[in-house]
């Protein structure tokens, strides 16, 4: 579930982030690559992993597993 949420949220969150960064005078590429410190693909993977971890924590909090369910 967390992987689906992280993947589906990528496009709208990226569009909103790009608009905010353009408003403040920065570029989306600089944000994704941590200021050019890493390759663009690795930056996308890093940000996706951050979103995945947040979605996983949220899913575990909202949908706690209790023994005997399934």
PDB file of N, CA, C and O in Angstrom:
ATOM      1  N   UNK A   1       0.823  -1.190   0.000  1.00  0.00           N
ATOM      2  CA  UNK A   1       0.000   0.000   0.000  1.00  0.00           C
ATOM      3  C   UNK A   1       0.870   1.258   0.000  1.00  0.00           C
ATOM      4  O   UNK A   1       0.558   2.227  -0.692  1.00  0.00           O
ATOM      5  N   UNK A   2       1.950   1.245   0.767  1.00  0.00           N
ATOM      6  CA  UNK A   2       2.824   2.418   0.836  1.00  0.00           C
ATOM      7  C   UNK A   2       3.489   2.681  -0.508  1.00  0.00           C
ATOM      8  O   UNK A   2       3.661   3.837  -0.895  1.00  0.00           O
ATOM      9  N   UNK A   3       3.864   1.633  -1.220  1.00  0.00           N
ATOM     10  CA  UNK A   3       4.492   1.813  -2.530  1.00  0.00           C
ATOM     11  C   UNK A   3       3.517   2.424  -3.525  1.00  0.00           C
ATOM     12  O   UNK A   3       3.905   3.257  -4.344  1.00  0.00           O
ATOM     13  N   UNK A   4       2.267   2.019  -3.460  1.00  0.00           N
ATOM     14  CA  UNK A   4       1.253   2.571  -4.359  1.00  0.00           C
ATOM     15  C   UNK A   4       1.023   4.046  -4.053  1.00  0.00           C
ATOM     16  O   UNK A   4       0.954   4.871  -4.964  1.00  0.00           O
ATOM     17  N   UNK A   5       0.904   4.371  -2.783  1.00  0.00           N
ATOM     18  CA  UNK A   5       0.690   5.770  -2.399  1.00  0.00           C
ATOM     19  C   UNK A   5       1.871   6.632  -2.796  1.00  0.00           C
ATOM     20  O   UNK A   5       1.692   7.725  -3.335  1.00  0.00           O
ATOM     21  N   UNK A   6       3.086   6.148  -2.533  1.00  0.00           N
ATOM     22  CA  UNK A   6       4.274   6.930  -2.874  1.00  0.00           C
ATOM     23  C   UNK A   6       4.377   7.146  -4.381  1.00  0.00           C
ATOM     24  O   UNK A   6       4.783   8.217  -4.831  1.00  0.00           O
ATOM     25  N   UNK A   7       4.012   6.131  -5.159  1.00  0.00           N
ATOM     26  CA  UNK A   7       4.094   6.245  -6.612  1.00  0.00           C
ATOM     27  C   UNK A   7       2.999   7.158  -7.165  1.00  0.00           C
ATOM     28  O   UNK A   7       3.267   7.975  -8.046  1.00  0.00           O
ATOM     29  N   UNK A   8       1.790   7.032  -6.667  1.00  0.00           N
ATOM     30  CA  UNK A   8       0.694   7.863  -7.159  1.00  0.00           C
ATOM     31  C   UNK A   8       0.831   9.322  -6.747  1.00  0.00           C
ATOM     32  O   UNK A   8       0.376  10.213  -7.464  1.00  0.00           O
ATOM     33  N   UNK A   9       1.444   9.570  -5.619  1.00  0.00           N
ATOM     34  CA  UNK A   9       1.605  10.944  -5.145  1.00  0.00           C
ATOM     35  C   UNK A   9       2.755  11.664  -5.833  1.00  0.00           C
ATOM     36  O   UNK A   9       2.899  12.877  -5.687  1.00  0.00           O
ATOM     37  N   UNK A  10       3.573  10.936  -6.579  1.00  0.00           N
ATOM     38  CA  UNK A  10       4.778  11.507  -7.162  1.00  0.00           C
ATOM     39  C   UNK A  10       4.468  12.637  -8.145  1.00  0.00           C
ATOM     40  O   UNK A  10       5.085  13.699  -8.056  1.00  0.00           O
ATOM     41  N   UNK A  11       3.557  12.450  -9.056  1.00  0.00           N
ATOM     42  CA  UNK A  11       3.280  13.455 -10.092  1.00  0.00           C
ATOM     43  C   UNK A  11       2.628  14.714  -9.508  1.00  0.00           C
ATOM     44  O   UNK A  11       3.113  15.812  -9.780  1.00  0.00           O
ATOM     45  N   UNK A  12       1.554  14.607  -8.723  1.00  0.00           N
ATOM     46  CA  UNK A  12       0.981  15.842  -8.183  1.00  0.00           C
ATOM     47  C   UNK A  12       1.916  16.570  -7.217  1.00  0.00           C
ATOM     48  O   UNK A  12       1.985  17.799  -7.221  1.00  0.00           O
ATOM     49  N   UNK A  13       2.628  15.814  -6.398  1.00  0.00           N
ATOM     50  CA  UNK A  13       3.571  16.449  -5.467  1.00  0.00           C
ATOM     51  C   UNK A  13       4.714  17.109  -6.230  1.00  0.00           C
ATOM     52  O   UNK A  13       5.170  18.188  -5.853  1.00  0.00           O
ATOM     53  N   UNK A  14       5.175  16.470  -7.293  1.00  0.00           N
ATOM     54  CA  UNK A  14       6.239  17.045  -8.106  1.00  0.00           C
ATOM     55  C   UNK A  14       5.801  18.315  -8.817  1.00  0.00           C
ATOM     56  O   UNK A  14       6.571  19.270  -8.922  1.00  0.00           O
ATOM     57  N   UNK A  15       4.569  18.327  -9.303  1.00  0.00           N
ATOM     58  CA  UNK A  15       4.058  19.518  -9.977  1.00  0.00           C
ATOM     59  C   UNK A  15       3.923  20.685  -8.998  1.00  0.00           C
ATOM     60  O   UNK A  15       4.281  21.819  -9.315  1.00  0.00           O
ATOM     61  N   UNK A  16       3.406  20.393  -7.814  1.00  0.00           N
ATOM     62  CA  UNK A  16       3.279  21.428  -6.791  1.00  0.00           C
ATOM     63  C   UNK A  16       4.652  21.917  -6.351  1.00  0.00           C
ATOM     64  O   UNK A  16       4.858  23.119  -6.179  1.00  0.00           O
ATOM     65  N   UNK A  17       5.581  21.007  -6.172  1.00  0.00           N
ATOM     66  CA  UNK A  17       6.936  21.376  -5.780  1.00  0.00           C
ATOM     67  C   UNK A  17       7.624  22.203  -6.857  1.00  0.00           C
ATOM     68  O   UNK A  17       8.315  23.171  -6.541  1.00  0.00           O
ATOM     69  N   UNK A  18       7.446  21.836  -8.125  1.00  0.00           N
ATOM     70  CA  UNK A  18       8.041  22.602  -9.214  1.00  0.00           C
ATOM     71  C   UNK A  18       7.497  24.030  -9.246  1.00  0.00           C
ATOM     72  O   UNK A  18       8.247  24.980  -9.472  1.00  0.00           O
ATOM     73  N   UNK A  19       6.193  24.175  -9.019  1.00  0.00           N
ATOM     74  CA  UNK A  19       5.600  25.509  -9.005  1.00  0.00           C
ATOM     75  C   UNK A  19       6.137  26.338  -7.840  1.00  0.00           C
ATOM     76  O   UNK A  19       6.448  27.518  -8.003  1.00  0.00           O
ATOM     77  N   UNK A  20       6.244  25.718  -6.671  1.00  0.00           N
ATOM     78  CA  UNK A  20       6.772  26.438  -5.510  1.00  0.00           C
ATOM     79  C   UNK A  20       8.239  26.819  -5.699  1.00  0.00           C
ATOM     80  O   UNK A  20       8.646  27.927  -5.349  1.00  0.00           O
ATOM     81  N   UNK A  21       9.023  25.907  -6.247  1.00  0.00           N
ATOM     82  CA  UNK A  21      10.434  26.210  -6.469  1.00  0.00           C
ATOM     83  C   UNK A  21      10.614  27.302  -7.515  1.00  0.00           C
ATOM     84  O   UNK A  21      11.493  28.152  -7.377  1.00  0.00           O
ATOM     85  N   UNK A  22       9.789  27.288  -8.562  1.00  0.00           N
ATOM     86  CA  UNK A  22       9.864  28.343  -9.574  1.00  0.00           C
ATOM     87  C   UNK A  22       9.489  29.690  -8.977  1.00  0.00           C
ATOM     88  O   UNK A  22      10.069  30.715  -9.333  1.00  0.00           O
ATOM     89  N   UNK A  23       8.527  29.687  -8.076  1.00  0.00           N
ATOM     90  CA  UNK A  23       8.127  30.927  -7.421  1.00  0.00           C
ATOM     91  C   UNK A  23       9.261  31.502  -6.579  1.00  0.00           C
ATOM     92  O   UNK A  23       9.449  32.717  -6.533  1.00  0.00           O
ATOM     93  N   UNK A  24      10.010  30.636  -5.919  1.00  0.00           N
ATOM     94  CA  UNK A  24      11.112  31.091  -5.077  1.00  0.00           C
ATOM     95  C   UNK A  24      12.442  31.192  -5.814  1.00  0.00           C
ATOM     96  O   UNK A  24      13.462  31.496  -5.195  1.00  0.00           O
ATOM     97  N   UNK A  25      12.456  30.944  -7.126  1.00  0.00           N
ATOM     98  CA  UNK A  25      13.644  31.153  -7.941  1.00  0.00           C
ATOM     99  C   UNK A  25      14.634  30.010  -7.966  1.00  0.00           C
ATOM    100  O   UNK A  25      15.813  30.228  -8.246  1.00  0.00           O
ATOM    101  N   UNK A  26      14.193  28.812  -7.686  1.00  0.00           N
ATOM    102  CA  UNK A  26      15.076  27.648  -7.744  1.00  0.00           C
ATOM    103  C   UNK A  26      14.566  26.709  -8.827  1.00  0.00           C
ATOM    104  O   UNK A  26      13.479  26.913  -9.368  1.00  0.00           O
ATOM    105  N   UNK A  27      15.337  25.694  -9.140  1.00  0.00           N
ATOM    106  CA  UNK A  27      14.907  24.751 -10.171  1.00  0.00           C
ATOM    107  C   UNK A  27      14.590  23.403  -9.552  1.00  0.00           C
ATOM    108  O   UNK A  27      15.141  23.032  -8.515  1.00  0.00           O
ATOM    109  N   UNK A  28      13.691  22.674 -10.205  1.00  0.00           N
ATOM    110  CA  UNK A  28      13.332  21.344  -9.746  1.00  0.00           C
ATOM    111  C   UNK A  28      14.525  20.400  -9.862  1.00  0.00           C
ATOM    112  O   UNK A  28      14.716  19.531  -9.011  1.00  0.00           O
ATOM    113  N   UNK A  29      15.316  20.567 -10.897  1.00  0.00           N
ATOM    114  CA  UNK A  29      16.495  19.717 -11.089  1.00  0.00           C
ATOM    115  C   UNK A  29      17.477  19.875  -9.933  1.00  0.00           C
ATOM    116  O   UNK A  29      18.020  18.885  -9.441  1.00  0.00           O
ATOM    117  N   UNK A  30      17.706  21.087  -9.504  1.00  0.00           N
ATOM    118  CA  UNK A  30      18.618  21.314  -8.381  1.00  0.00           C
ATOM    119  C   UNK A  30      18.076  20.684  -7.102  1.00  0.00           C
ATOM    120  O   UNK A  30      18.846  20.167  -6.292  1.00  0.00           O
ATOM    121  N   UNK A  31      16.773  20.724  -6.917  1.00  0.00           N
ATOM    122  CA  UNK A  31      16.167  20.130  -5.726  1.00  0.00           C
ATOM    123  C   UNK A  31      16.278  18.612  -5.761  1.00  0.00           C
ATOM    124  O   UNK A  31      16.648  17.989  -4.766  1.00  0.00           O
ATOM    125  N   UNK A  32      15.958  18.018  -6.907  1.00  0.00           N
ATOM    126  CA  UNK A  32      15.986  16.557  -7.022  1.00  0.00           C
ATOM    127  C   UNK A  32      17.402  16.008  -6.894  1.00  0.00           C
ATOM    128  O   UNK A  32      17.605  14.953  -6.294  1.00  0.00           O
ATOM    129  N   UNK A  33      18.373  16.709  -7.447  1.00  0.00           N
ATOM    130  CA  UNK A  33      19.751  16.210  -7.421  1.00  0.00           C
ATOM    131  C   UNK A  33      20.535  16.715  -6.219  1.00  0.00           C
ATOM    132  O   UNK A  33      21.756  16.571  -6.170  1.00  0.00           O
ATOM    133  N   UNK A  34      19.845  17.304  -5.253  1.00  0.00           N
ATOM    134  CA  UNK A  34      20.498  17.841  -4.055  1.00  0.00           C
ATOM    135  C   UNK A  34      21.595  18.831  -4.430  1.00  0.00           C
ATOM    136  O   UNK A  34      22.718  18.765  -3.930  1.00  0.00           O
ATOM    137  N   UNK A  35      21.242  19.738  -5.311  1.00  0.00           N
ATOM    138  CA  UNK A  35      22.179  20.770  -5.745  1.00  0.00           C
ATOM    139  C   UNK A  35      23.246  20.256  -6.691  1.00  0.00           C
ATOM    140  O   UNK A  35      24.322  20.846  -6.776  1.00  0.00           O
ATOM    141  N   UNK A  36      22.980  19.175  -7.401  1.00  0.00           N
ATOM    142  CA  UNK A  36      23.936  18.599  -8.337  1.00  0.00           C
ATOM    143  C   UNK A  36      24.899  17.614  -7.697  1.00  0.00           C
ATOM    144  O   UNK A  36      25.869  17.200  -8.332  1.00  0.00           O
ATOM    145  N   UNK A  37      24.650  17.233  -6.455  1.00  0.00           N
ATOM    146  CA  UNK A  37      25.558  16.323  -5.751  1.00  0.00           C
ATOM    147  C   UNK A  37      25.431  14.884  -6.244  1.00  0.00           C
ATOM    148  O   UNK A  37      26.401  14.128  -6.197  1.00  0.00           O
ATOM    149  N   UNK A  38      24.239  14.496  -6.717  1.00  0.00           N
ATOM    150  CA  UNK A  38      24.057  13.135  -7.217  1.00  0.00           C
ATOM    151  C   UNK A  38      23.371  13.188  -8.571  1.00  0.00           C
ATOM    152  O   UNK A  38      22.841  14.225  -8.969  1.00  0.00           O
ATOM    153  N   UNK A  39      23.383  12.070  -9.271  1.00  0.00           N
ATOM    154  CA  UNK A  39      22.756  11.944 -10.584  1.00  0.00           C
ATOM    155  C   UNK A  39      21.241  12.088 -10.440  1.00  0.00           C
ATOM    156  O   UNK A  39      20.682  11.784  -9.386  1.00  0.00           O
ATOM    157  N   UNK A  40      20.591  12.545 -11.486  1.00  0.00           N
ATOM    158  CA  UNK A  40      19.153  12.779 -11.457  1.00  0.00           C
ATOM    159  C   UNK A  40      18.342  11.532 -11.128  1.00  0.00           C
ATOM    160  O   UNK A  40      17.388  11.601 -10.353  1.00  0.00           O
ATOM    161  N   UNK A  41      18.713  10.391 -11.711  1.00  0.00           N
ATOM    162  CA  UNK A  41      17.986   9.151 -11.442  1.00  0.00           C
ATOM    163  C   UNK A  41      18.090   8.760  -9.973  1.00  0.00           C
ATOM    164  O   UNK A  41      17.100   8.363  -9.359  1.00  0.00           O
ATOM    165  N   UNK A  42      19.281   8.873  -9.415  1.00  0.00           N
ATOM    166  CA  UNK A  42      19.457   8.538  -8.006  1.00  0.00           C
ATOM    167  C   UNK A  42      18.714   9.524  -7.106  1.00  0.00           C
ATOM    168  O   UNK A  42      18.235   9.149  -6.036  1.00  0.00           O
ATOM    169  N   UNK A  43      18.621  10.765  -7.531  1.00  0.00           N
ATOM    170  CA  UNK A  43      17.851  11.746  -6.776  1.00  0.00           C
ATOM    171  C   UNK A  43      16.374  11.407  -6.759  1.00  0.00           C
ATOM    172  O   UNK A  43      15.718  11.519  -5.723  1.00  0.00           O
ATOM    173  N   UNK A  44      15.845  10.992  -7.907  1.00  0.00           N
ATOM    174  CA  UNK A  44      14.439  10.590  -7.983  1.00  0.00           C
ATOM    175  C   UNK A  44      14.200   9.373  -7.084  1.00  0.00           C
ATOM    176  O   UNK A  44      13.200   9.313  -6.369  1.00  0.00           O
ATOM    177  N   UNK A  45      15.111   8.416  -7.123  1.00  0.00           N
ATOM    178  CA  UNK A  45      14.977   7.235  -6.272  1.00  0.00           C
ATOM    179  C   UNK A  45      15.030   7.627  -4.797  1.00  0.00           C
ATOM    180  O   UNK A  45      14.257   7.109  -3.992  1.00  0.00           O
ATOM    181  N   UNK A  46      15.927   8.529  -4.440  1.00  0.00           N
ATOM    182  CA  UNK A  46      16.046   8.964  -3.046  1.00  0.00           C
ATOM    183  C   UNK A  46      14.773   9.653  -2.575  1.00  0.00           C
ATOM    184  O   UNK A  46      14.301   9.390  -1.469  1.00  0.00           O
ATOM    185  N   UNK A  47      14.211  10.533  -3.402  1.00  0.00           N
ATOM    186  CA  UNK A  47      12.985  11.218  -3.008  1.00  0.00           C
ATOM    187  C   UNK A  47      11.804  10.261  -2.984  1.00  0.00           C
ATOM    188  O   UNK A  47      10.919  10.409  -2.141  1.00  0.00           O
ATOM    189  N   UNK A  48      11.766   9.270  -3.896  1.00  0.00           N
ATOM    190  CA  UNK A  48      10.705   8.278  -3.865  1.00  0.00           C
ATOM    191  C   UNK A  48      10.804   7.454  -2.585  1.00  0.00           C
ATOM    192  O   UNK A  48       9.789   7.159  -1.954  1.00  0.00           O
ATOM    193  N   UNK A  49      12.017   7.085  -2.205  1.00  0.00           N
ATOM    194  CA  UNK A  49      12.212   6.316  -0.968  1.00  0.00           C
ATOM    195  C   UNK A  49      11.763   7.125   0.250  1.00  0.00           C
ATOM    196  O   UNK A  49      11.178   6.570   1.180  1.00  0.00           O
ATOM    197  N   UNK A  50      12.031   8.422   0.248  1.00  0.00           N
ATOM    198  CA  UNK A  50      11.574   9.265   1.353  1.00  0.00           C
ATOM    199  C   UNK A  50      10.048   9.278   1.408  1.00  0.00           C
ATOM    200  O   UNK A  50       9.467   9.178   2.488  1.00  0.00           O
ATOM    201  N   UNK A  51       9.408   9.399   0.269  1.00  0.00           N
ATOM    202  CA  UNK A  51       7.945   9.344   0.219  1.00  0.00           C
ATOM    203  C   UNK A  51       7.412   7.983   0.619  1.00  0.00           C
ATOM    204  O   UNK A  51       6.369   7.886   1.266  1.00  0.00           O
ATOM    205  N   UNK A  52       8.118   6.935   0.239  1.00  0.00           N
ATOM    206  CA  UNK A  52       7.717   5.579   0.607  1.00  0.00           C
ATOM    207  C   UNK A  52       7.776   5.379   2.115  1.00  0.00           C
ATOM    208  O   UNK A  52       6.860   4.808   2.708  1.00  0.00           O
ATOM    209  N   UNK A  53       8.849   5.846   2.730  1.00  0.00           N
ATOM    210  CA  UNK A  53       8.986   5.703   4.186  1.00  0.00           C
ATOM    211  C   UNK A  53       7.873   6.468   4.899  1.00  0.00           C
ATOM    212  O   UNK A  53       7.281   5.960   5.851  1.00  0.00           O
ATOM    213  N   UNK A  54       7.591   7.667   4.450  1.00  0.00           N
ATOM    214  CA  UNK A  54       6.509   8.449   5.059  1.00  0.00           C
ATOM    215  C   UNK A  54       5.148   7.768   4.869  1.00  0.00           C
ATOM    216  O   UNK A  54       4.339   7.724   5.796  1.00  0.00           O
ATOM    217  N   UNK A  55       4.902   7.239   3.668  1.00  0.00           N
ATOM    218  CA  UNK A  55       3.643   6.542   3.411  1.00  0.00           C
ATOM    219  C   UNK A  55       3.562   5.247   4.216  1.00  0.00           C
ATOM    220  O   UNK A  55       2.480   4.863   4.659  1.00  0.00           O
ATOM    221  N   UNK A  56       4.684   4.576   4.407  1.00  0.00           N
ATOM    222  CA  UNK A  56       4.704   3.346   5.197  1.00  0.00           C
ATOM    223  C   UNK A  56       4.391   3.636   6.669  1.00  0.00           C
ATOM    224  O   UNK A  56       3.623   2.913   7.304  1.00  0.00           O
ATOM    225  N   UNK A  57       4.985   4.684   7.192  1.00  0.00           N
ATOM    226  CA  UNK A  57       4.706   5.080   8.577  1.00  0.00           C
ATOM    227  C   UNK A  57       3.236   5.456   8.730  1.00  0.00           C
ATOM    228  O   UNK A  57       2.591   5.066   9.703  1.00  0.00           O
ATOM    229  N   UNK A  58       2.713   6.205   7.781  1.00  0.00           N
ATOM    230  CA  UNK A  58       1.305   6.602   7.839  1.00  0.00           C
ATOM    231  C   UNK A  58       0.388   5.382   7.766  1.00  0.00           C
ATOM    232  O   UNK A  58      -0.573   5.282   8.529  1.00  0.00           O
ATOM    233  N   UNK A  59       0.683   4.453   6.849  1.00  0.00           N
ATOM    234  CA  UNK A  59      -0.150   3.262   6.708  1.00  0.00           C
ATOM    235  C   UNK A  59      -0.104   2.407   7.970  1.00  0.00           C
ATOM    236  O   UNK A  59      -1.128   1.860   8.381  1.00  0.00           O
ATOM    237  N   UNK A  60       1.058   2.285   8.584  1.00  0.00           N
ATOM    238  CA  UNK A  60       1.170   1.501   9.811  1.00  0.00           C
ATOM    239  C   UNK A  60       0.415   2.164  10.964  1.00  0.00           C
ATOM    240  O   UNK A  60      -0.103   1.477  11.844  1.00  0.00           O
ATOM    241  N   UNK A  61       0.355   3.473  10.959  1.00  0.00           N
ATOM    242  CA  UNK A  61      -0.342   4.198  12.018  1.00  0.00           C
ATOM    243  C   UNK A  61      -1.859   4.120  11.834  1.00  0.00           C
ATOM    244  O   UNK A  61      -2.599   3.915  12.796  1.00  0.00           O
ATOM    245  N   UNK A  62      -2.309   4.284  10.599  1.00  0.00           N
ATOM    246  CA  UNK A  62      -3.755   4.304  10.328  1.00  0.00           C
ATOM    247  C   UNK A  62      -4.342   2.904  10.282  1.00  0.00           C
ATOM    248  O   UNK A  62      -5.478   2.694  10.706  1.00  0.00           O
ATOM    249  N   UNK A  63      -3.587   1.954   9.777  1.00  0.00           N
ATOM    250  CA  UNK A  63      -4.085   0.584   9.626  1.00  0.00           C
ATOM    251  C   UNK A  63      -3.227  -0.368  10.460  1.00  0.00           C
ATOM    252  O   UNK A  63      -2.469  -1.158   9.897  1.00  0.00           O
ATOM    253  N   UNK A  64      -3.328  -0.310  11.772  1.00  0.00           N
ATOM    254  CA  UNK A  64      -2.473  -1.184  12.596  1.00  0.00           C
ATOM    255  C   UNK A  64      -2.878  -2.657  12.426  1.00  0.00           C
ATOM    256  O   UNK A  64      -4.058  -2.984  12.303  1.00  0.00           O
ATOM    257  N   UNK A  65      -1.894  -3.506  12.425  1.00  0.00           N
ATOM    258  CA  UNK A  65      -2.138  -4.937  12.308  1.00  0.00           C
ATOM    259  C   UNK A  65      -2.337  -5.521  13.697  1.00  0.00           C
ATOM    260  O   UNK A  65      -1.532  -5.296  14.601  1.00  0.00           O
ATOM    261  N   UNK A  66      -3.398  -6.257  13.853  1.00  0.00           N
ATOM    262  CA  UNK A  66      -3.647  -6.934  15.115  1.00  0.00           C
ATOM    263  C   UNK A  66      -3.681  -8.424  14.826  1.00  0.00           C
ATOM    264  O   UNK A  66      -4.276  -8.858  13.840  1.00  0.00           O
ATOM    265  N   UNK A  67      -3.056  -9.190  15.671  1.00  0.00           N
ATOM    266  CA  UNK A  67      -2.984 -10.627  15.472  1.00  0.00           C
ATOM    267  C   UNK A  67      -4.374 -11.245  15.309  1.00  0.00           C
ATOM    268  O   UNK A  67      -5.334 -10.833  15.960  1.00  0.00           O
ATOM    269  N   UNK A  68      -4.456 -12.215  14.450  1.00  0.00           N
ATOM    270  CA  UNK A  68      -5.733 -12.890  14.202  1.00  0.00           C
ATOM    271  C   UNK A  68      -6.504 -12.306  13.042  1.00  0.00           C
ATOM    272  O   UNK A  68      -7.491 -12.900  12.609  1.00  0.00           O
ATOM    273  N   UNK A  69      -6.093 -11.172  12.527  1.00  0.00           N
ATOM    274  CA  UNK A  69      -6.768 -10.604  11.365  1.00  0.00           C
ATOM    275  C   UNK A  69      -6.216 -11.257  10.110  1.00  0.00           C
ATOM    276  O   UNK A  69      -5.061 -11.682  10.102  1.00  0.00           O
ATOM    277  N   UNK A  70      -6.958 -11.342   9.117  1.00  0.00           N
ATOM    278  CA  UNK A  70      -6.628 -11.851   7.783  1.00  0.00           C
ATOM    279  C   UNK A  70      -7.660 -12.768   7.328  1.00  0.00           C
ATOM    280  O   UNK A  70      -7.566 -13.305   6.224  1.00  0.00           O
TER     281      UNK A  70
END
